[in-house]
Amino acid sequence: MRRFPFRAVLAGVLTAAVGPFALAVVASPAQAAVTFSSAAVNRNGGNCVDLYNNDTSDGARLVQWSCHGGANQNLTFTPVSGASDQYTVRTSAGKCLDVNGASTADNAVIIQWSCHNGNNQRVRLVAVSVSGTDKTFNLQVVHSGKCVVPAGGSSASGADLVQLPCDSTPARVWRLAGFTTDGGGSGGTWNPPARLVDPLNRVWSHYEQTYGNLYGFRNYGWDQIMANGGYVNYCVRWDSAASVSASQRDQIHAALQRQFKKWMDQMLDNGQAWNNWPYTNVPVRVVGWAVRNRAQLQWSDSSVDVYVNNINENAPQCAPECGRFFNQGGDYSRCPGGASRHYDMSLWLTAGMSGGAGGDWGQRVGSEYFVGNLNSENIHIYLHEVGHTFGLDDFYDWDPLPGEGFIMRAGSASQITEFDKWMFRDFWRHLKSRYGR
């Protein structure tokens, strides 16, 4: 069960020098273009292409606005079949960037419109070399040969987008951090098995249609690992009257580490990090235990911080001052153990619980279930709930892969499957631009 309410849960190149920039027209891509998602950041002022007011209607304005990482600033670039250098550009509303009325005139307004694959909805990415950065382009509309630019070359937030003749001046240049020609960047490509391509596309489309803050949410497990520089800290919420020995504690920690690693291993190919994922190993550190009665914890060493009778949701919790869920800005100055003892997630072990729950706050499963499976190869309920922490959904009411089980379809698989792996990778593929990857 997901308790995650998305908070509180492009071979040959033709070049010409133009002013301080080098304009590079991609004549024949070395690799087939692939779909990618990215914000488009203007080089004159640093604003982002923005779907004004999150308007979902045909004709809604596209403007530039201060970049904030919201869904209405995320664009999906999809290659046009049979055209090696053209893309359609979808907004968060699922509609396409469009030159109003298919006009070829200067200053024709850029809007969104239901996708119809017309040339006024196709753009070419014309590479522009800019010193000190990469992935910078003109967005050239196919039908007019003109480029997307803030009206008047403005750097002001809220300026409408229009089309004007292309050149390499900053107002006509956009950085697409998520741009890739292979779907994976260094270390991997987007090449799921052919039978999984359509199901994966349907899953991501479902996410975009269901979760309004899909791209704006900033506390996925991905965010937590990246904020830490490659590790995760846990608190154990011992929601049980049973006692725990030091040996049991260490076994719980070891099992937690082994199981979490199973998801992290999905980001590796032959030991190498996939798709610009920066880590080949993500250590899991248990920094605290929360309990009702200190006498239940039968150890006296100081290897973990112990929090006694701090009750929330009728269960003991570690200090909120130390939890990322409560302090997403990363200020742990009030954490008794200091920033090094902050926790990103909780492993909430509840007596008598038969199912599970998961989200950005951590995972909840039965204490008897988890302890009874310390030596199991797969603690499958826990694995399912960790999927939620990284954004993966439940599939109670639909099945993108009929006849095949997978861990995120509860009860249909007892281990992470190939489909789970590629759903997991797909989430990273869509979010990695926020980390400059």
C-alpha positions as CSV (number, residue, x, y, z in Angstrom):
1,M,0.0,0.0,0.0
2,R,1.3,3.4,-0.9
3,R,1.2,6.1,1.7
4,F,2.9,8.7,-0.4
5,P,0.7,11.6,-1.2
6,F,3.5,13.2,-3.2
7,R,4.3,15.3,-0.1
8,A,2.9,14.8,3.3
9,V,3.6,11.9,0.5
10,L,20.8,14.1,-31.7
11,A,27.7,12.3,-37.5
12,G,28.1,15.1,-39.6
13,V,28.1,18.6,-38.2
14,L,28.0,21.8,-40.1
15,T,29.5,24.7,-38.1
16,A,29.8,28.4,-38.5
17,A,31.1,31.0,-36.2
18,V,28.5,33.5,-35.1
19,G,29.6,36.2,-32.7
20,P,30.9,34.7,-29.4
21,F,29.0,31.5,-30.1
22,A,29.5,28.6,-32.6
23,L,26.3,27.5,-34.3
24,A,26.3,23.8,-35.0
25,V,23.5,22.3,-37.2
26,V,23.1,18.6,-36.6
27,A,22.9,17.2,-40.1
28,S,23.0,13.5,-39.5
29,P,22.8,12.2,-35.9
30,A,25.4,9.6,-35.0
31,Q,22.7,7.8,-33.0
32,A,18.9,7.5,-33.3
33,A,17.1,10.2,-31.3
34,V,15.2,9.1,-28.2
35,T,12.6,10.6,-26.0
36,F,13.9,12.7,-23.1
37,S,12.5,15.0,-20.6
38,S,14.0,18.3,-19.5
39,A,13.4,21.9,-18.5
40,A,14.4,24.5,-21.1
41,V,16.5,27.2,-19.5
42,N,17.0,30.5,-21.5
43,R,20.6,31.7,-21.7
44,N,19.4,35.3,-21.3
45,G,18.2,35.6,-17.7
46,G,18.1,31.9,-16.8
47,N,14.3,31.5,-16.9
48,C,12.5,28.3,-17.9
49,V,9.8,27.6,-20.5
50,D,6.7,27.5,-18.4
51,L,3.1,26.5,-19.0
52,Y,1.4,29.6,-17.6
53,N,-0.7,28.9,-14.5
54,N,-0.6,25.2,-15.2
55,D,-3.4,25.8,-17.8
56,T,-4.4,22.5,-19.4
57,S,-6.5,24.0,-22.2
58,D,-5.8,24.3,-25.9
59,G,-4.3,27.7,-26.7
60,A,-2.7,28.2,-23.2
61,R,0.3,30.5,-23.3
62,L,3.9,29.3,-23.0
63,V,6.0,31.9,-21.2
64,Q,9.4,32.1,-19.5
65,W,9.3,32.1,-15.7
66,S,11.8,31.8,-12.9
67,C,12.8,28.1,-12.8
68,H,11.3,26.3,-9.8
69,G,11.3,22.6,-10.9
70,G,7.5,22.3,-11.1
71,A,5.7,19.9,-13.5
72,N,4.6,22.8,-15.7
73,Q,8.3,23.5,-16.5
74,N,9.1,19.9,-17.5
75,L,9.0,19.3,-21.3
76,T,9.0,15.9,-23.0
77,F,10.9,15.8,-26.3
78,T,9.7,12.9,-28.5
79,P,11.4,12.1,-31.9
80,V,9.2,12.4,-34.9
81,S,9.0,9.0,-36.7
82,G,10.9,9.1,-40.0
83,A,12.5,12.5,-39.3
84,S,16.0,12.1,-37.8
85,D,16.3,15.6,-36.4
86,Q,12.8,16.6,-35.4
87,Y,10.9,16.4,-32.1
88,T,7.4,17.2,-30.8
89,V,7.5,18.9,-27.4
90,R,4.9,18.0,-24.9
91,T,3.9,20.1,-21.9
92,S,2.8,18.7,-18.5
93,A,-0.8,19.0,-19.8
94,G,0.1,16.3,-22.4
95,K,-0.4,18.9,-25.3
96,C,2.2,20.0,-27.8
97,L,4.2,23.2,-28.2
98,D,2.6,24.9,-31.2
99,V,3.0,28.1,-33.3
100,N,-0.5,29.7,-33.1
101,G,-2.4,29.4,-36.3
102,A,0.6,27.8,-38.0
103,S,1.8,31.3,-38.7
104,T,5.1,31.9,-40.3
105,A,5.3,35.6,-39.3
106,D,7.7,37.1,-36.9
107,N,6.4,37.3,-33.3
108,A,3.7,34.6,-33.8
109,V,2.9,33.4,-30.3
110,I,4.0,30.0,-29.0
111,I,1.1,28.1,-27.3
112,Q,0.1,24.6,-26.4
113,W,-2.4,22.7,-28.5
114,S,-3.7,19.1,-28.8
115,C,-1.0,17.2,-30.6
116,H,-1.6,16.6,-34.3
117,N,2.0,16.1,-35.7
118,G,1.8,19.2,-38.0
119,N,5.0,21.0,-38.9
120,N,4.1,23.9,-36.6
121,Q,4.3,21.4,-33.7
122,R,7.8,20.1,-34.7
123,V,11.1,21.6,-33.6
124,R,14.7,20.9,-34.6
125,L,17.3,21.1,-31.9
126,V,20.1,23.2,-33.5
127,A,23.2,22.9,-31.3
128,V,24.8,26.2,-30.2
129,S,28.3,26.0,-28.6
130,V,28.4,28.1,-25.4
131,S,31.6,28.3,-23.4
132,G,31.4,26.8,-19.9
133,T,28.2,24.7,-20.4
134,D,26.7,22.0,-22.7
135,K,23.4,20.9,-24.2
136,T,22.6,24.3,-25.5
137,F,20.3,24.7,-28.6
138,N,18.1,26.8,-30.7
139,L,14.5,25.5,-30.8
140,Q,13.8,25.9,-34.5
141,V,10.2,25.4,-35.6
142,V,10.1,23.2,-38.7
143,H,7.2,24.9,-40.6
144,S,8.7,28.5,-40.4
145,G,12.4,27.8,-39.8
146,K,12.2,30.4,-37.0
147,C,13.2,30.0,-33.4
148,V,11.4,30.1,-30.0
149,V,12.4,33.2,-28.1
150,P,11.0,35.4,-25.3
151,A,9.2,38.3,-26.8
152,G,11.5,41.2,-27.5
153,G,14.4,39.1,-26.3
154,S,13.3,39.9,-22.8
155,S,14.9,38.4,-19.7
156,A,11.8,39.2,-17.5
157,S,9.9,36.4,-15.9
158,G,6.4,36.2,-17.5
159,A,7.5,37.2,-21.0
160,D,5.5,35.4,-23.7
161,L,7.3,33.1,-26.1
162,V,7.2,33.9,-29.8
163,Q,9.0,32.9,-33.0
164,L,11.8,35.0,-34.5
165,P,14.6,34.4,-37.0
166,C,17.3,32.2,-35.5
167,D,20.7,33.2,-34.4
168,S,23.0,32.4,-31.5
169,T,22.4,35.4,-29.3
170,P,21.6,34.3,-25.7
171,A,17.8,35.0,-25.9
172,R,17.5,32.4,-28.6
173,V,19.6,29.8,-26.9
174,W,18.1,27.2,-24.5
175,R,19.9,24.7,-22.3
176,L,18.2,21.3,-22.1
177,A,20.0,19.5,-19.2
178,G,18.1,16.3,-19.8
179,F,19.0,16.0,-23.5
180,T,20.5,12.7,-24.6
181,T,21.0,10.9,-27.9
182,D,21.0,7.4,-26.4
183,G,18.4,7.5,-23.6
184,G,21.1,6.8,-21.1
185,G,24.1,9.0,-21.3
186,S,27.4,7.6,-20.3
187,G,27.2,4.3,-18.6
188,G,24.0,3.0,-20.1
189,T,21.2,3.3,-22.7
190,W,17.5,3.2,-22.6
191,N,17.1,-0.2,-24.1
192,P,14.5,-2.2,-22.2
193,P,13.4,-5.5,-23.7
194,A,11.1,-4.9,-26.6
195,R,8.1,-6.5,-24.9
196,L,8.4,-4.0,-22.0
197,V,8.6,-0.8,-24.0
198,D,4.9,-0.3,-24.4
199,P,4.0,-1.3,-20.8
200,L,6.7,1.1,-19.5
201,N,5.4,3.9,-21.7
202,R,1.9,3.3,-20.4
203,V,3.1,3.3,-16.8
204,W,4.9,6.7,-17.2
205,S,1.8,8.1,-19.0
206,H,-0.3,7.0,-16.0
207,Y,2.1,8.8,-13.6
208,E,1.9,12.0,-15.6
209,Q,-1.9,11.9,-15.8
210,T,-2.4,10.9,-12.1
211,Y,0.1,12.9,-10.1
212,G,0.1,16.7,-10.7
213,N,3.3,17.2,-8.8
214,L,5.2,14.3,-10.3
215,Y,8.1,16.5,-11.4
216,G,7.9,19.0,-8.7
217,F,8.0,16.7,-5.7
218,R,11.4,16.8,-4.0
219,N,11.6,14.0,-1.5
220,Y,11.8,10.8,-3.5
221,G,14.4,8.3,-2.4
222,W,16.4,9.7,-5.3
223,D,16.5,13.1,-3.7
224,Q,17.5,11.7,-0.4
225,I,20.5,9.8,-1.7
226,M,21.6,12.7,-3.9
227,A,21.3,15.2,-1.0
228,N,23.5,13.0,1.2
229,G,26.1,12.4,-1.5
230,G,25.4,8.7,-1.9
231,Y,24.1,7.1,1.3
232,V,20.9,6.7,3.3
233,N,20.3,7.0,7.0
234,Y,17.5,5.1,8.8
235,C,15.6,5.2,12.0
236,V,13.9,2.0,13.3
237,R,10.5,2.6,14.8
238,W,10.0,-0.4,17.1
239,D,6.2,-0.4,17.3
240,S,6.0,-3.6,19.5
241,A,6.0,-4.7,23.1
242,A,8.7,-7.3,22.4
243,S,12.3,-6.9,23.5
244,V,15.2,-6.7,21.1
245,S,18.7,-8.1,21.9
246,A,21.8,-6.6,20.5
247,S,22.2,-9.6,18.2
248,Q,18.7,-9.1,16.9
249,R,19.3,-5.4,16.3
250,D,22.4,-6.2,14.3
251,Q,20.6,-8.8,12.2
252,I,17.8,-6.3,11.5
253,H,20.3,-3.8,10.4
254,A,22.1,-6.3,8.1
255,A,18.8,-7.5,6.6
256,L,17.7,-3.9,5.9
257,Q,21.0,-3.2,4.2
258,R,20.9,-6.4,2.1
259,Q,17.3,-5.7,1.0
260,F,17.8,-2.0,0.2
261,K,20.8,-3.0,-1.9
262,K,18.6,-5.1,-4.1
263,W,17.0,-1.9,-5.5
264,M,20.3,-0.1,-5.8
265,D,21.7,-3.0,-7.8
266,Q,19.1,-2.3,-10.4
267,M,21.0,0.8,-11.3
268,L,24.2,-1.2,-12.2
269,D,25.2,-3.0,-15.4
270,N,28.1,-5.4,-14.8
271,G,29.1,-3.4,-11.8
272,Q,29.0,0.0,-13.6
273,A,26.5,2.7,-12.8
274,W,23.8,3.1,-15.4
275,N,22.6,6.3,-17.1
276,N,24.7,8.7,-15.2
277,W,23.6,7.3,-11.9
278,P,26.6,8.4,-9.8
279,Y,27.0,5.5,-7.3
280,T,28.0,1.9,-7.5
281,N,27.3,1.5,-3.8
282,V,24.8,3.2,-1.6
283,P,25.5,2.5,2.1
284,V,22.6,2.2,4.5
285,R,23.3,3.4,8.0
286,V,20.9,2.9,10.9
287,V,21.4,5.9,13.2
288,G,18.5,5.5,15.7
289,W,15.9,3.4,17.3
290,A,12.6,4.6,18.7
291,V,10.8,2.6,21.4
292,R,8.2,3.0,24.1
293,N,10.2,1.6,26.9
294,R,14.0,1.7,27.0
295,A,14.1,-1.6,28.8
296,Q,12.9,-3.3,25.6
297,L,16.3,-2.6,24.0
298,Q,18.7,-5.0,25.5
299,W,22.0,-3.3,24.8
300,S,23.9,-0.5,26.4
301,D,26.3,0.6,23.7
302,S,26.0,3.9,21.9
303,S,26.1,2.6,18.3
304,V,22.6,4.1,17.7
305,D,20.7,7.0,19.3
306,V,17.7,5.8,21.3
307,Y,14.4,7.8,21.4
308,V,12.0,6.8,24.2
309,N,8.3,7.4,24.2
310,N,8.2,10.1,21.5
311,I,4.8,9.0,20.2
312,N,3.3,10.0,16.8
313,E,0.6,8.1,15.0
314,N,0.3,5.9,18.1
315,A,3.9,4.7,17.6
316,P,7.3,5.7,18.8
317,Q,9.3,7.8,16.5
318,C,12.9,9.2,16.3
319,A,13.2,13.0,16.9
320,P,11.4,15.0,14.2
321,E,14.3,17.5,14.4
322,C,16.5,14.8,12.9
323,G,14.1,13.6,10.1
324,R,14.4,14.7,6.5
325,F,10.6,14.3,6.1
326,F,10.3,17.1,8.6
327,N,13.3,19.1,7.5
328,Q,13.6,18.9,3.7
329,G,15.8,22.0,3.6
330,G,18.5,20.0,5.3
331,D,18.7,22.0,8.5
332,Y,19.4,19.5,11.3
333,S,20.8,22.1,13.7
334,R,18.2,21.0,16.4
335,C,18.9,17.3,16.0
336,P,20.3,16.0,19.3
337,G,22.9,13.8,17.5
338,G,23.8,16.5,14.9
339,A,23.5,16.3,11.1
340,S,25.5,13.0,10.9
341,R,22.7,11.4,12.9
342,H,19.8,12.7,10.8
343,Y,17.6,10.0,9.3
344,D,16.1,10.0,5.8
345,M,13.7,7.2,6.2
346,S,12.1,5.1,8.9
347,L,11.8,1.4,9.1
348,W,8.5,1.2,11.0
349,L,8.0,-2.3,12.4
350,T,4.5,-2.8,13.8
351,A,3.3,-5.8,15.8
352,G,0.5,-7.7,14.2
353,M,0.6,-5.9,10.8
354,S,0.1,-8.2,7.8
355,G,0.6,-5.8,4.9
356,G,2.7,-2.8,4.4
357,A,2.9,0.9,3.6
358,G,5.6,3.0,2.0
359,G,6.4,6.6,0.9
360,D,9.0,9.3,1.2
361,W,9.0,8.9,4.9
362,G,10.1,5.2,4.7
363,Q,8.5,1.8,4.9
364,R,6.1,0.1,7.4
365,V,5.8,-3.7,7.7
366,G,4.9,-6.2,10.5
367,S,7.6,-6.6,13.1
368,E,7.0,-10.4,13.3
369,Y,7.1,-10.6,9.5
370,F,10.4,-8.7,9.2
371,V,12.1,-10.4,12.1
372,G,10.9,-13.8,10.9
373,N,12.4,-13.2,7.5
374,L,15.8,-11.9,8.6
375,N,17.6,-14.6,6.7
376,S,15.2,-14.7,3.7
377,E,16.6,-14.0,0.2
378,N,13.8,-11.5,-0.4
379,I,11.7,-9.7,2.2
380,H,9.1,-9.0,-0.5
381,I,6.7,-6.7,1.3
382,Y,9.6,-4.5,2.4
383,L,10.9,-4.5,-1.2
384,H,7.5,-3.5,-2.5
385,E,7.3,-0.6,-0.1
386,V,10.8,0.7,-0.9
387,G,9.6,0.9,-4.5
388,H,7.1,3.5,-3.3
389,T,9.8,5.5,-1.6
390,F,11.4,5.9,-5.1
391,G,8.1,6.9,-6.7
392,L,6.9,3.6,-8.1
393,D,3.1,3.1,-8.0
394,D,0.7,0.4,-6.9
395,F,-1.2,-1.6,-9.5
396,Y,-4.3,-2.7,-7.7
397,D,-6.7,-1.5,-10.4
398,W,-4.8,-2.1,-13.6
399,D,-2.0,-4.3,-14.9
400,P,0.4,-3.1,-17.6
401,L,1.9,-6.5,-17.9
402,P,-1.0,-9.1,-17.9
403,G,0.1,-12.6,-17.1
404,E,3.4,-11.6,-15.6
405,G,3.9,-10.7,-12.0
406,F,6.2,-8.0,-10.7
407,I,7.0,-6.8,-7.2
408,M,5.1,-3.5,-7.5
409,R,1.9,-5.4,-8.2
410,A,1.4,-6.6,-4.7
411,G,1.1,-10.4,-4.3
412,S,2.2,-11.2,-7.8
413,A,5.9,-11.6,-7.3
414,S,8.3,-12.3,-4.4
415,Q,11.3,-10.6,-5.9
416,I,12.3,-7.6,-8.0
417,T,11.7,-8.5,-11.6
418,E,13.0,-7.1,-14.9
419,F,9.9,-5.0,-15.3
420,D,10.4,-3.5,-11.8
421,K,14.0,-2.8,-12.8
422,W,13.1,-0.8,-15.9
423,M,10.3,1.0,-14.1
424,F,12.8,2.0,-11.5
425,R,15.3,3.1,-14.1
426,D,12.6,5.0,-16.0
427,F,12.0,7.1,-12.9
428,W,15.7,8.0,-12.7
429,R,15.7,8.7,-16.4
430,H,13.0,11.3,-16.1
431,L,14.3,12.9,-12.9
432,K,18.1,13.0,-13.4
433,S,18.2,16.4,-15.1
434,R,17.2,18.0,-11.8
435,Y,20.6,16.8,-10.5
436,G,22.5,17.9,-13.6
437,R,23.1,14.3,-14.6
